[in-house]
Amino acid sequence: MAAIMLFGTITTFAQKPFAGTITFETTAPNCTDPNVAAELAEATKTIKLLGNSTRTDVGQMGYTLITNGDYKSMTTIIDIPGYGKYYFEKEGAELEKAFETIKLDYEYTEETKSICGYECKKVNAKMTNLETDEESTFVFWVTDALQTGDAINFLTAPGLKGYPLSSEQTQEINGEEILIVETATAVTPSKKVKVGDFLRPADAINIKDASADVKAMLGYEDEE
């Protein structure tokens, strides 16, 4: 009986959604421009996960993105040295509107590879702009082992099943077709990740209330 109870406890624990941090690095394997390669190296980011919430901190850029898949909300926080923290918020219909003219198709394959000890399956993705018929292709390597809900991908890849520990996309940079690869280098479960990590900083200022020079710096235009 004790053994059965223990097994049940382990199974319940194993099925809990991942809570912890994932560190990603960005590389360009076929890039010949050292400046581009150096810039991508600075784009290293750390993502905290808890349920369908994420908090992304990007390198030394003072940029943080907080998302909540349950409420379909996004908060962008930018820390400008000498000026302070400023934030933008979008949610619900405003975010969904961005995908009204976009069609996403996913092809789930049986090809696998291990990333940070997690088995990931290859997903070929195609994004079609319904207004221009232009198509873009991506590759995701997703894992089900983190037990995240599908809503966690609502902002970057709506409908994608599993959590992507790697993505690949070809982009044109300075006239050169470059393969951009973003891959997890560390997956660290942690009970220290709490709900409070996904709240907007109390000292952050709404961009609508920012000074004119800060708005200009961030490219923000007041709504009429």
C-alpha positions as CSV (number, residue, x, y, z in Angstrom):
1,M,0.0,0.0,0.0
2,A,2.8,2.4,0.9
3,A,4.5,1.7,-2.5
4,I,1.2,2.4,-4.3
5,M,0.8,5.7,-2.5
6,L,4.4,6.7,-3.2
7,F,4.0,5.9,-6.9
8,G,0.8,8.0,-7.0
9,T,2.6,10.9,-5.4
10,I,5.5,10.7,-7.9
11,T,3.1,10.5,-10.8
12,T,1.1,13.5,-9.6
13,F,4.3,15.5,-9.2
14,A,5.6,14.5,-12.6
15,Q,2.4,15.8,-14.3
16,K,2.6,19.3,-12.8
17,P,3.4,22.0,-15.3
18,F,7.0,23.1,-15.5
19,A,8.1,25.9,-13.2
20,G,11.6,27.2,-13.7
21,T,13.9,29.0,-16.2
22,I,15.1,28.2,-19.7
23,T,18.1,30.0,-21.2
24,F,18.3,30.4,-25.0
25,E,21.1,31.4,-27.3
26,T,20.8,32.7,-30.8
27,T,23.2,31.7,-33.5
28,A,23.5,32.1,-37.3
29,P,25.5,29.0,-38.6
30,N,25.8,30.3,-42.2
31,C,26.4,34.0,-41.4
32,T,29.6,35.6,-42.8
33,D,29.1,39.0,-41.2
34,P,30.9,39.1,-37.8
35,N,28.9,42.2,-36.8
36,V,25.6,40.3,-37.3
37,A,26.9,37.3,-35.4
38,A,28.1,39.5,-32.5
39,E,24.7,41.2,-32.3
40,L,22.9,37.9,-32.3
41,A,25.2,36.7,-29.5
42,E,23.9,39.6,-27.3
43,A,20.3,38.4,-27.8
44,T,20.8,35.6,-25.3
45,K,17.6,35.4,-23.3
46,T,16.2,33.8,-20.1
47,I,12.6,32.7,-19.9
48,K,10.8,32.0,-16.7
49,L,7.8,29.7,-17.0
50,L,4.9,29.0,-14.6
51,G,1.7,27.5,-15.9
52,N,0.8,29.5,-19.1
53,S,2.8,32.6,-18.0
54,T,6.2,33.5,-19.3
55,R,8.7,36.2,-18.4
56,T,11.4,36.8,-21.0
57,D,14.6,38.9,-20.2
58,V,16.8,39.6,-23.1
59,G,20.6,39.9,-22.6
60,Q,21.9,43.3,-21.7
61,M,19.2,45.1,-23.6
62,G,17.1,46.0,-20.6
63,Y,14.1,44.4,-22.3
64,T,11.5,42.3,-20.6
65,L,8.3,40.7,-22.0
66,I,5.6,39.2,-19.8
67,T,2.8,37.1,-21.2
68,N,-0.2,35.3,-19.8
69,G,-1.7,32.7,-22.1
70,D,-4.8,32.3,-19.9
71,Y,-5.8,35.9,-20.2
72,K,-4.1,36.5,-23.6
73,S,-2.1,39.5,-22.3
74,M,1.3,40.9,-23.0
75,T,3.3,43.5,-21.1
76,T,6.6,44.9,-22.5
77,I,9.0,46.6,-20.1
78,I,12.0,48.6,-21.2
79,D,14.6,49.9,-18.7
80,I,16.3,53.0,-20.1
81,P,19.5,54.0,-18.2
82,G,19.0,57.5,-16.8
83,Y,15.3,57.6,-17.6
84,G,13.7,54.6,-15.8
85,K,11.4,51.8,-16.7
86,Y,8.5,52.1,-19.1
87,Y,5.8,49.6,-20.1
88,F,3.4,48.9,-23.0
89,E,0.3,46.6,-22.5
90,K,-1.8,44.7,-25.0
91,E,-4.4,42.1,-24.4
92,G,-7.3,40.1,-25.8
93,A,-8.8,41.3,-29.0
94,E,-5.9,43.7,-29.7
95,L,-3.4,40.8,-29.8
96,E,-5.7,38.5,-31.7
97,K,-6.2,41.2,-34.4
98,A,-2.6,40.7,-35.4
99,F,-3.4,37.2,-36.6
100,E,-6.6,38.0,-38.5
101,T,-4.7,38.1,-41.8
102,I,-2.3,35.3,-40.9
103,K,-2.8,31.6,-41.5
104,L,-0.6,29.1,-39.6
105,D,-0.1,25.5,-40.6
106,Y,1.9,22.9,-38.6
107,E,3.2,19.6,-39.8
108,Y,4.2,17.4,-36.8
109,T,6.9,14.9,-37.8
110,E,8.4,11.9,-36.1
111,E,11.9,13.3,-36.4
112,T,13.4,13.8,-32.9
113,K,16.5,15.2,-31.2
114,S,17.5,15.7,-27.6
115,I,17.8,19.3,-26.3
116,C,19.0,19.8,-22.7
117,G,18.0,16.2,-22.0
118,Y,14.4,16.6,-23.3
119,E,13.2,14.7,-26.4
120,C,11.9,17.2,-28.9
121,K,9.9,16.5,-32.1
122,K,10.4,18.5,-35.3
123,V,7.5,20.6,-36.4
124,N,7.5,22.3,-39.9
125,A,5.5,25.5,-39.8
126,K,4.2,27.7,-42.6
127,M,2.8,31.2,-42.1
128,T,0.7,32.7,-44.9
129,N,-0.2,36.3,-45.2
130,L,-3.8,36.1,-46.4
131,E,-3.7,39.7,-47.9
132,T,-0.5,39.2,-50.0
133,D,-0.2,35.3,-50.2
134,E,3.4,35.7,-49.0
135,E,4.7,32.6,-47.2
136,S,7.3,32.2,-44.5
137,T,8.6,28.9,-43.1
138,F,9.8,28.0,-39.7
139,V,11.0,24.9,-37.9
140,F,10.2,24.2,-34.2
141,W,11.5,21.5,-32.0
142,V,8.9,20.9,-29.3
143,T,8.7,18.8,-26.2
144,D,5.6,17.6,-24.2
145,A,7.8,16.8,-21.2
146,L,7.3,20.3,-19.6
147,Q,3.5,19.8,-19.3
148,T,2.8,23.3,-20.5
149,G,-0.6,24.2,-21.9
150,D,-1.0,25.0,-25.6
151,A,-2.0,28.6,-24.6
152,I,1.6,29.3,-23.6
153,N,2.3,29.8,-27.4
154,F,-0.5,32.2,-28.0
155,L,1.7,35.1,-28.9
156,T,4.4,33.6,-31.0
157,A,2.9,30.4,-32.5
158,P,-0.9,30.2,-31.8
159,G,-2.1,26.6,-31.9
160,L,1.3,25.0,-31.6
161,K,1.3,21.9,-29.4
162,G,4.2,21.4,-27.0
163,Y,6.8,23.9,-25.9
164,P,9.6,24.8,-28.4
165,L,13.1,24.4,-27.1
166,S,14.5,25.4,-30.5
167,S,13.3,27.3,-33.6
168,E,14.8,28.0,-37.0
169,Q,14.0,30.6,-39.5
170,T,15.8,32.1,-42.6
171,Q,15.9,35.9,-42.7
172,E,17.4,38.4,-45.1
173,I,19.9,40.6,-43.3
174,N,22.0,43.2,-45.2
175,G,21.2,41.4,-48.4
176,E,22.3,37.9,-47.1
177,E,19.9,35.0,-46.5
178,I,20.8,33.9,-42.9
179,L,19.5,31.0,-41.0
180,I,18.7,32.2,-37.4
181,V,18.7,29.4,-34.8
182,E,17.4,29.9,-31.3
183,T,18.1,26.9,-29.0
184,A,17.8,26.2,-25.3
185,T,21.1,25.8,-23.6
186,A,19.8,25.1,-20.0
187,V,16.5,24.0,-18.6
188,T,16.4,24.5,-14.8
189,P,13.3,23.5,-12.8
190,S,12.9,25.7,-9.7
191,K,10.3,26.1,-7.0
192,K,11.6,29.7,-6.5
193,V,9.7,30.8,-9.6
194,K,6.5,32.5,-8.2
195,V,3.5,34.4,-9.4
196,G,5.1,37.6,-8.4
197,D,7.8,37.2,-11.0
198,F,5.2,37.8,-13.7
199,L,3.8,41.1,-12.3
200,R,4.7,44.5,-13.8
201,P,7.3,46.4,-11.7
202,A,5.7,48.9,-9.4
203,D,8.1,51.6,-10.5
204,A,7.4,51.2,-14.2
205,I,5.7,54.1,-16.0
206,N,3.0,53.7,-18.6
207,I,4.4,54.8,-22.0
208,K,1.3,57.0,-22.4
209,D,2.6,59.1,-19.4
210,A,6.2,59.3,-20.6
211,S,7.9,62.5,-21.6
212,A,8.1,63.4,-25.2
213,D,11.8,62.6,-25.6
214,V,11.2,59.1,-24.1
215,K,8.3,58.5,-26.5
216,A,10.4,59.6,-29.4
217,M,13.3,57.3,-28.2
218,L,10.9,54.3,-28.2
219,G,9.1,55.2,-31.4
220,Y,5.8,55.6,-29.6
221,E,3.0,57.8,-31.1
222,D,0.1,59.0,-29.0
223,E,-3.3,57.7,-30.1
224,E,-5.6,60.3,-31.5
